[in-house]
């Protein structure tokens, strides 16, 4: 393999040919740290990690209180974020990035977990309330807007009504649920490409549960 082949391979793997102004932000929500890696609350992180794997870029650059990466998706230059603020302060990272790039909420797509949906299921919305999700609550509060497109990734309901919610969302997926989550993140990546291409309705029709 020549030095040029190696360079091309590196360029492809990191998607480093990305240039121009950032047009969209894709933020996957979760908690940093290895102890949270496979927990239900990290479904947003899992989604953008899958996106990086599929499109050959890394999410490693520390910026906007997040690990970030950049990718051309659907013909749009996207900043992909994994906030390092912990879930409840996700808005600090997201609003810092959107203010820097002067992007409206409509160009900031949030991916996060939803306990009202079973694993493998998605629900895509153009905007809406926080629905009791602390990450979205922080984003809406600090930005002053609820007009964020979002992909909600099902992680399953609590086993019973008395089960502690915090304990549930910080629990690990079961062996049986893991392939269902792979299915969900694959679908979410396809939906993201449609959404940044201006085909949110198509994404909703195809993937909404």
C-alpha positions as CSV (number, residue, x, y, z in Angstrom):
1,X,0.0,0.0,0.0
2,X,1.4,3.4,-1.0
3,X,1.5,6.4,1.2
4,X,-1.3,7.9,-1.0
5,X,-3.5,4.8,-0.4
6,X,-2.9,5.1,3.4
7,X,-3.8,8.8,3.3
8,X,-7.0,8.1,1.3
9,X,-7.9,5.3,3.8
10,X,-7.4,7.7,6.8
11,X,-9.4,10.4,5.0
12,X,-12.2,8.0,4.4
13,X,-12.3,6.6,7.9
14,X,-12.4,10.0,9.5
15,X,-14.6,11.6,6.8
16,X,-12.1,14.5,7.0
17,X,-13.0,15.8,3.6
18,X,-15.9,17.6,5.4
19,X,-15.7,21.4,4.8
20,X,-17.8,24.5,4.8
21,X,-20.2,25.9,7.4
22,X,-22.0,23.5,9.8
23,X,-25.6,23.3,8.7
24,X,-27.0,20.8,11.2
25,X,-26.2,19.6,14.7
26,X,-27.1,16.1,15.7
27,X,-26.9,15.6,19.4
28,X,-27.1,12.1,21.0
29,X,-27.9,12.4,24.7
30,X,-26.4,10.3,27.4
31,X,-24.0,10.2,30.4
32,X,-20.2,10.1,29.9
33,X,-18.2,7.3,31.5
34,X,-17.7,3.6,31.0
35,X,-20.1,2.7,33.8
36,X,-23.0,4.2,31.7
37,X,-22.1,2.7,28.3
38,X,-24.8,0.1,27.9
39,X,-27.5,1.7,30.0
40,X,-31.0,2.7,28.7
41,X,-30.3,6.4,29.3
42,X,-27.5,6.2,26.8
43,X,-29.6,5.3,23.7
44,X,-28.7,8.7,22.2
45,X,-25.0,8.1,22.5
46,X,-25.5,4.6,21.0
47,X,-27.3,6.1,18.0
48,X,-24.6,8.7,17.1
49,X,-21.9,6.0,17.7
50,X,-23.7,3.8,15.2
51,X,-23.8,6.8,12.8
52,X,-20.1,7.3,13.1
53,X,-19.4,3.6,12.5
54,X,-21.6,3.6,9.4
55,X,-20.2,6.8,7.9
56,X,-16.5,6.4,8.8
57,X,-15.9,9.3,11.2
58,X,-15.0,9.6,14.9
59,X,-16.6,11.5,17.7
60,X,-13.5,12.3,19.7
61,X,-12.8,16.1,19.5
62,X,-13.5,17.9,22.7
63,X,-15.6,21.0,21.9
64,X,-18.8,22.7,23.3
65,X,-18.6,20.6,26.5
66,X,-18.9,17.5,24.3
67,X,-17.1,14.9,22.3
68,X,-17.8,15.9,18.7
69,X,-17.3,14.8,15.1
70,X,-18.2,16.1,11.7
71,X,-19.8,14.3,8.7
72,X,-21.5,15.0,5.4
73,X,-24.9,13.5,5.8
74,X,-27.7,13.8,3.2
75,X,-25.5,16.5,1.5
76,X,-25.4,18.6,4.7
77,X,-22.4,19.4,6.9
78,X,-23.3,18.1,10.3
79,X,-21.7,18.5,13.7
80,X,-22.4,15.3,15.8
81,X,-22.3,15.7,19.5
82,X,-22.1,13.6,22.7
83,X,-22.5,16.1,25.5
84,X,-20.1,15.5,28.4
85,X,-22.2,17.5,30.9
86,X,-24.3,14.5,32.1
87,X,-27.8,14.1,31.0
88,X,-29.5,16.7,33.2
89,X,-27.3,19.5,31.9
90,X,-27.4,18.6,28.2
91,X,-28.7,22.0,27.3
92,X,-25.4,23.6,28.2
93,X,-23.6,21.8,25.5
94,X,-26.3,21.9,22.8
95,X,-27.1,25.6,23.2
96,X,-23.4,26.5,23.2
97,X,-22.9,24.8,19.8
98,X,-26.1,26.1,18.2
99,X,-25.2,29.7,19.3
100,X,-21.7,29.4,18.0
101,X,-23.0,28.3,14.6
102,X,-26.0,30.5,14.7
103,X,-28.4,27.6,14.0
104,X,-32.1,27.7,14.7
105,X,-33.6,24.8,16.8
106,X,-35.1,23.4,13.5
107,X,-31.5,22.5,12.5
108,X,-30.6,20.8,15.7
109,X,-31.8,17.1,15.9
110,X,-31.8,15.5,19.3
111,X,-31.6,11.7,19.8
112,X,-32.6,10.3,23.2
113,X,-34.2,7.4,25.1
114,X,-37.9,7.0,25.6
115,X,-39.4,4.6,28.2
116,X,-42.8,4.7,26.6
117,X,-41.5,2.8,23.6
118,X,-40.3,-0.8,23.4
119,X,-36.7,-1.5,22.3
120,X,-36.4,-1.4,18.5
121,X,-39.2,1.2,18.2
122,X,-38.7,4.9,17.2
123,X,-40.8,8.0,17.4
124,X,-39.8,11.0,15.3
125,X,-41.2,14.5,16.0
126,X,-40.6,17.9,14.6
127,X,-41.0,19.6,18.0
128,X,-42.7,19.2,21.3
129,X,-42.5,19.3,25.1
130,X,-39.7,17.6,27.1
131,X,-42.1,14.7,28.0
132,X,-40.5,14.4,31.4
133,X,-37.0,13.7,29.9
134,X,-34.4,15.7,31.9
135,X,-32.0,16.1,28.9
136,X,-34.7,17.6,26.7
137,X,-35.9,19.7,29.7
138,X,-32.4,21.3,30.0
139,X,-32.2,21.9,26.2
140,X,-35.7,23.5,26.0
141,X,-35.1,25.6,29.2
142,X,-31.7,27.0,28.1
143,X,-32.6,27.6,24.5
144,X,-36.1,29.0,25.2
145,X,-37.6,26.9,22.4
146,X,-39.2,23.5,22.0
147,X,-38.9,23.5,18.2
148,X,-36.2,20.8,18.1
149,X,-36.7,17.9,15.8
150,X,-36.1,14.7,17.7
151,X,-35.7,10.9,17.4
152,X,-36.9,9.1,20.5
153,X,-35.5,5.6,20.8
154,X,-37.5,3.0,22.7
155,X,-35.7,1.5,25.8
156,X,-38.7,-0.2,27.4
157,X,-41.0,0.6,30.3
158,X,-40.3,0.0,33.9
159,X,-41.1,-3.5,35.1
160,X,-43.7,-2.2,37.4
161,X,-45.1,1.2,38.5
162,X,-43.2,1.1,41.8
163,X,-39.8,0.5,40.2
164,X,-37.5,3.6,40.6
165,X,-37.3,5.5,37.4
166,X,-33.7,6.6,37.8
167,X,-32.6,3.0,38.6
168,X,-34.5,1.8,35.5
169,X,-33.0,4.2,33.0
170,X,-29.5,3.6,34.4
171,X,-29.9,-0.2,34.1
172,X,-28.2,-2.2,31.4
173,X,-30.0,-3.7,28.4
174,X,-30.7,-7.4,28.7
175,X,-29.0,-9.9,26.3
176,X,-32.3,-10.2,24.4
177,X,-32.7,-6.4,24.1
178,X,-29.3,-5.7,22.7
179,X,-30.0,-6.9,19.1
180,X,-33.3,-4.9,19.2
181,X,-31.3,-1.8,20.1
182,X,-28.9,-2.4,17.2
183,X,-32.0,-2.5,15.0
184,X,-33.3,0.8,16.5
185,X,-30.0,2.7,16.1
186,X,-29.7,1.4,12.5
187,X,-33.2,2.8,11.8
188,X,-32.4,6.0,13.6
189,X,-29.3,6.6,11.4
190,X,-31.5,6.1,8.3
191,X,-34.0,8.6,9.7
192,X,-31.3,11.1,10.4
193,X,-30.2,11.1,6.8
194,X,-33.7,11.7,5.7
195,X,-34.3,14.5,8.2
196,X,-31.2,16.5,7.3
197,X,-32.2,16.1,3.6
198,X,-35.5,17.8,4.3
199,X,-37.5,14.6,4.3
200,X,-38.7,14.5,7.9
201,X,-42.2,13.6,6.9
202,X,-40.9,10.6,5.0
203,X,-38.8,9.6,8.1
204,X,-41.9,9.9,10.3
205,X,-44.1,7.8,7.9
206,X,-41.4,5.1,7.6
207,X,-40.3,4.7,11.2
208,X,-42.8,6.1,13.7
209,X,-44.3,3.5,16.0
